[in-house]
Amino acid sequence: MSTAEKVYLQLTGDDEGRVCRDIPEEACHAQPENFLKHVVALAATKTGDGLADAKLVLAWLMGALGAPSYLVGFLVPVRESGALLPQLVTAASIRAMPLRKWAWAAGSLVQGLAVIGMGVVAFTLDGAAAGWSLIALLAVMAVARSVCSVSHKDVLGKTVSKSTRGTASGTASTVASALVLLFGLALAAGLLNLGVVTIGVVLLIAGMLWLLAAAVFVTLAEKPGATAGGGNALTVVGEQFGLLQSDPQLRRFILTRALLMGTALAPPFMLALGGRSGSAQLGELGLFVMAASLAAVTSTYIWGRLSDVSSRRVLSYAGLLGAAPLIVTAVIGVGYPELLGVPMLLPVLLFIVVMAHQGVRLGRATHVVDMADADTRAAYTALSNTIIGVLLLAASAFGVMAEVLGEAFLLGVFALMCLAAAAAALTLDEVQQRD
């Protein structure tokens, strides 16, 4: 037995009788190697994501370079919506490719070059020029990310068995989260000097991780797939929106995913609530970063394994888990604001919210892959991601709501969204039980 097979069996607990579920017969012999290559490539890109985090690293870098403060507000919308909105268009071109691993590798290559460009900006520019350059590079990175998002689900469905897909993603997320945690600990302990030069070097390293991922991904043993549906973009958009009418399960999945946006949107408002109370000092930033990293390290592998058993239940459990700390935070914010100053209270609550969000991410990714077949997988992924991208843009209105009604009220709204999502998830089919 090869090393790849031993590691594969150790991680999945799989046996030969389950290797070939929902993948081409020709891909069976390469299953262990393909599984590990997915883990390595995903771990590299997810680590790069953490090292070039738009919410933390790029925001800090903009301030350090003297960029206008209003530009910081563009980072997250450009990063998230830019990665989701183009997918209906990019999916059509990807669909026309018999081997879609090349699309993912190209997207990873462009992301790596964009992040390396950010590192160059850190060394060479300042002020508004630096800020606008970072935004432009982030936009390029986001569009390339959209290509990777659509193509990866399709390649994963062709090269990794249904019973182990969530495990592959969960293992990669755990490895990446551990590495990002080490980075945060090094900063918090003073082992790395927090300065523009250090962050510039970190961005260069992050970019090279994407290049490494591209090199690994192209070695996957992928068999050519169907290419029908790769036509005119506007025509394809219309056809894919037609899926909403023909597939009630897709509608329910998108509704569930939209309601679970509360787990992603809540953390900044939790921190803002702490800041208004005077409890969130600058020195505590490391605690929040470590809390988020620890949540990913301790939960992603487990969420991935559970997703391979029942992704709909993972989405439901994640909704319930996310609602609990949001309710506690909202109640404290409204009735007992003095408690927000209790040491470690907010970091612990944030830890639980981020843990829930990890379940959302892995559960939704596994569910959309397993609910679709080879002919609809790319379309389902692109359509759901594009709709969520539009909703994320609309979610900017939550900032106005927080300004008028307060962060505590908004966190209560997010908690209700999570509870509604937990109920909606149970109406989804048990897609892992399909033969």
Residue pairs with C-beta under 8 A, 6 or more apart in sequence:
2 32
4 32
4 33
4 36
5 32
7 32
7 36
8 14
8 31
8 32
8 35
8 36
9 15
9 32
11 35
11 39
11 167
11 171
12 35
12 163
12 164
12 167
14 161
14 163
14 164
18 161
18 163
19 28
19 31
19 161
20 27
20 28
20 31
20 161
21 161
21 162
21 163
22 157
22 161
22 162
22 370
23 31
23 157
23 158
23 159
23 160
23 161
23 162
24 158
24 223
26 223
27 34
27 158
27 159
27 221
27 222
27 223
30 159
30 221
31 159
31 160
31 161
33 221
34 159
34 160
34 220
34 221
35 160
35 164
35 168
37 216
37 217
37 219
37 220
38 156
38 159
38 160
38 168
38 169
38 172
38 220
39 168
39 171
39 172
39 175
40 172
40 213
40 216
41 108
41 172
41 213
41 214
41 216
41 217
42 168
42 169
42 172
42 173
42 176
42 213
43 171
43 172
43 173
43 175
43 176
43 179
44 176
44 209
44 210
44 212
44 213
44 216
45 108
45 111
45 148
45 176
45 209
45 210
45 213
46 172
46 173
46 175
46 176
46 177
47 175
47 176
47 179
47 180
47 206
47 209
48 111
48 112
48 115
48 206
48 207
48 209
48 210
48 213
49 176
49 206
50 176
50 177
50 179
50 180
50 183
50 293
51 57
51 180
51 183
51 202
51 203
51 205
51 206
51 209
52 58
52 115
52 118
52 202
52 203
52 206
52 207
54 75
54 76
54 78
54 79
54 138
55 75
55 76
55 268
56 289
57 199
57 202
57 203
58 75
58 118
58 134
58 138
59 72
59 75
60 199
61 118
61 122
61 134
61 196
61 199
61 203
62 71
62 72
62 75
62 130
62 131
62 134
63 69
63 72
64 195
64 196
64 199
65 121
65 122
65 125
65 126
65 127
65 130
65 131
65 196
66 126
66 127
66 130
67 126
67 127
67 128
67 130
67 131
67 132
67 134
68 128
68 131
71 128
71 131
71 132
71 134
71 135
74 135
75 135
75 138
77 392
77 393
77 396
78 135
78 138
78 139
78 142
79 138
79 141
79 142
80 142
80 389
80 392
81 142
81 389
81 390
81 392
81 393
82 138
82 139
82 141
82 142
82 143
82 145
82 146
83 142
83 143
83 145
83 146
83 149
83 385
83 389
84 146
84 149
84 385
84 386
84 388
84 389
84 392
85 146
85 386
85 389
85 390
85 393
86 143
86 146
86 386
87 146
87 149
87 150
87 381
87 382
87 383
87 385
87 386
87 389
88 233
88 236
88 237
88 240
88 382
88 383
88 386
89 233
89 236
89 237
90 143
90 146
90 147
90 150
90 382
91 150
91 236
91 240
91 378
91 379
91 381
91 382
92 229
92 230
92 231
92 232
92 233
92 236
93 103
93 230
94 100
94 103
94 147
94 150
94 151
94 154
94 230
94 378
95 227
95 228
95 229
95 230
95 236
95 378
95 379
96 227
96 230
97 103
97 227
97 230
98 224
98 225
98 227
99 222
99 224
99 225
100 151
100 154
100 155
100 158
100 222
100 225
100 378
101 151
101 155
101 217
101 218
101 220
101 222
102 218
103 147
103 148
103 150
103 151
104 147
104 148
104 151
104 152
104 155
104 214
104 217
105 214
105 215
105 217
105 218
106 144
106 147
106 214
107 144
107 145
107 146
107 147
107 148
107 151
108 144
108 148
108 210
108 211
108 213
108 214
108 217
109 210
109 211
109 214
110 140
110 141
110 144
110 147
111 141
111 144
111 145
111 148
111 207
111 210
112 207
112 208
112 209
112 210
112 211
112 213
112 214
113 207
113 211
114 137
114 138
114 140
114 141
114 144
114 207
115 137
115 141
115 203
115 206
115 207
115 210
116 203
116 204
116 207
116 208
117 133
117 137
117 207
118 134
118 137
118 138
118 203
118 207
119 200
119 201
119 202
119 203
119 204
119 206
119 207
120 200
121 130
121 133
121 134
121 137
122 130
122 196
122 197
122 199
122 200
122 203
123 196
123 197
123 200
125 133
146 385
149 381
149 385
150 378
150 381
150 382
150 385
151 378
153 365
153 368
153 369
153 377
153 378
153 381
154 225
154 377
154 378
154 381
155 220
155 222
156 165
156 168
156 369
157 165
157 369
157 372
157 374
157 377
158 222
158 223
158 225
158 374
159 220
159 221
159 222
160 168
162 308
162 370
162 432
163 308
163 432
164 308
165 308
165 366
165 369
165 370
166 303
166 304
166 305
166 306
166 307
166 308
166 311
166 362
166 365
166 366
167 301
167 304
167 305
167 308
168 304
169 300
169 304
169 362
169 365
169 366
170 300
170 301
170 302
170 303
170 304
170 305
170 307
170 362
171 300
171 301
171 304
173 296
173 300
173 301
173 304
173 358
173 361
173 362
174 296
174 297
174 300
174 301
176 296
177 293
177 296
177 297
177 300
178 293
178 297
180 293
180 296
181 290
181 293
181 294
181 297
183 192
183 202
184 286
184 289
184 290
184 293
185 191
185 290
186 192
187 194
187 286
188 286
188 289
188 290
192 198
225 374
226 374
226 375
228 375
229 236
229 239
229 375
229 379
230 236
239 379
240 379
240 382
240 383
241 383
243 250
243 376
243 379
243 380
243 383
244 250
244 251
244 254
244 383
249 371
249 428
249 429
250 371
250 380
250 383
250 384
252 424
252 427
252 428
253 364
253 367
253 368
253 371
253 384
253 428
254 383
254 384
254 387
254 388
255 424
256 315
256 364
256 421
256 424
256 425
256 428
257 315
257 360
257 364
257 384
257 388
258 387
258 388
258 391
259 319
259 417
259 418
259 420
259 421
259 424
260 315
260 318
260 319
260 322
260 360
260 364
260 417
260 418
260 421
261 388
261 391
261 392
261 395
261 417
262 322
262 326
262 413
262 414
262 415
262 417
262 418
262 421
263 318
263 319
263 322
263 353
263 356
263 357
263 360
263 414
263 418
264 357
264 360
265 395
265 398
265 414
266 322
266 326
266 353
266 411
266 414
267 292
267 350
267 353
267 354
269 398
269 402
269 407
269 410
269 411
269 414
270 329
270 346
270 349
270 350
270 353
270 407
270 411
271 280
271 288
271 346
271 350
272 402
272 407
273 329
273 333
273 340
273 346
273 407
273 408
273 411
274 280
274 340
274 346
276 407
277 337
277 338
277 340
277 341
278 341
279 340
279 341
279 342
279 346
280 346
284 347
287 344
287 347
288 346
288 347
288 350
290 347
291 347
291 348
291 350
291 351
291 354
292 350
292 351
292 354
294 351
295 350
295 351
295 352
295 353
295 354
295 355
295 358
296 354
296 355
296 358
298 355
299 355
299 358
299 359
300 358
300 362
303 314
303 318
303 358
303 359
303 362
303 363
304 362
304 366
306 313
306 314
306 317
306 359
307 314
307 362
307 363
307 365
307 366
307 367
308 366
308 432
309 432
310 430
310 432
311 363
311 364
311 366
311 367
311 370
311 431
311 432
312 363
312 367
312 425
312 426
312 428
312 429
312 430
312 431
313 425
313 426
314 359
314 362
314 363
314 366
315 359
315 360
315 363
315 364
315 367
315 421
315 422
315 425
315 428
316 421
316 422
316 423
316 425
316 426
317 359
317 422
318 356
318 357
318 358
318 359
318 360
318 363
318 422
319 356
319 360
319 418
319 419
319 420
319 421
319 422
319 425
320 418
320 419
320 422
321 352
321 355
321 356
321 359
322 352
322 353
322 356
322 357
322 360
322 414
322 415
322 418
323 415
323 416
323 418
323 419
323 422
324 352
325 349
325 350
325 352
325 353
325 356
326 353
326 411
326 412
326 414
326 415
326 418
327 412
327 415
328 349
329 346
329 349
329 408
329 411
330 408
330 409
330 411
330 412
330 415
331 408
332 339
332 340
332 345
332 408
333 340
333 406
333 407
333 408
333 411
334 406
334 408
334 409
339 345
340 346
356 418
367 428
367 431
368 377
368 380
368 381
368 384
369 377
369 381
370 431
370 432
370 434
371 380
371 428
371 429
371 431
372 379
372 380
372 381
398 410
398 413
401 409
401 410
401 413
402 409
402 410
